[in-house]
Amino acid sequence: MSASEKTKAQIEQIAGKAVRKAGHAMGKKTMTAKGAALEARGKARQIKEKGKDGFR
């Protein structure tokens, strides 16, 4: 897993979690959903990169 892709995945997960929790605290369902989507995208990126490393 390249360092830049690993960093992007971690940043997306952390940002998504922060947005999701902030949305939940404010009672905004749309913001909560956007945060969850961002977090899921970060997790998907991490899984993709780990899979690529398996072929190397």
Contact map, one row per residue, 1 for C-alpha under 8 A:
11101100000000000000000000000000000000000000000011011000
11111100000000000000000000000000000000000000000010000000
11111110000000000000000000000000000000000000000000000000
01111111000000000000000000000000000000000000000000000000
11111111100000000000000000000000000000000000110010000000
11111111110000000000000000000000000000000000010010000000
00111111111000000000000000000000000000000000000000000000
00011111111100000000000000000000000000000100000000000000
00001111111110000000000000000000000000001110110000000000
00000111111111000000000000000000000000000100010000000000
00000011111111100000000000000000000000000100000000000000
00000001111111110000000000000000000001101100000000000000
00000000111111111000000000000000000001111110000000000000
00000000011111111100000000000000000000100000000000000000
00000000001111111110000000000000001001100000000000000000
00000000000111111111000000000000011111110000000000000000
00000000000011111111100000000000001100100000000000000000
00000000000001111111110000000000001000000000000000000000
00000000000000111111111000000011011100000000000000000000
00000000000000011111111100000011111100000000000000000000
00000000000000001111111110000001001000000000000000000000
00000000000000000111111111000011000000000000000000000000
00000000000000000011111111111111001000000000000000000000
00000000000000000001111111111011000000000000000000000000
00000000000000000000111111110000000000000000000000000000
00000000000000000000011111110000000000000000000000000000
00000000000000000000001111111000000000000000000000000000
00000000000000000000001111111111000000000000000000000000
00000000000000000000001100111111100000000000000000000000
00000000000000000000001000011111110000000000000000000000
00000000000000000011011100011111111000000000000000000000
00000000000000000011111100011111111100000000000000000000
00000000000000000001000000001111111110000000000000000000
00000000000000010011000000000111111111000000000000000000
00000000000000111111101000000011111111100000000000000000
00000000000000011011000000000001111111110000000000000000
00000000000000010000000000000000111111111000000000000000
00000000000110110000000000000000011111111100000000000000
00000000000111111000000000000000001111111110000000000000
00000000000010010000000000000000000111111111000000000000
00000000100110000000000000000000000011111111100000000000
00000001111110000000000000000000000001111111110000000000
00000000100010000000000000000000000000111111111000000000
00000000000000000000000000000000000000011111111100000000
00001000100000000000000000000000000000001111111110000000
00001100110000000000000000000000000000000111111111000000
00000000000000000000000000000000000000000011111111100000
00000000000000000000000000000000000000000001111111110000
11001100000000000000000000000000000000000000111111111000
10000000000000000000000000000000000000000000011111111100
00000000000000000000000000000000000000000000001111111110
10000000000000000000000000000000000000000000000111111111
10000000000000000000000000000000000000000000000011111111
00000000000000000000000000000000000000000000000001111111
00000000000000000000000000000000000000000000000000111111
00000000000000000000000000000000000000000000000000011111
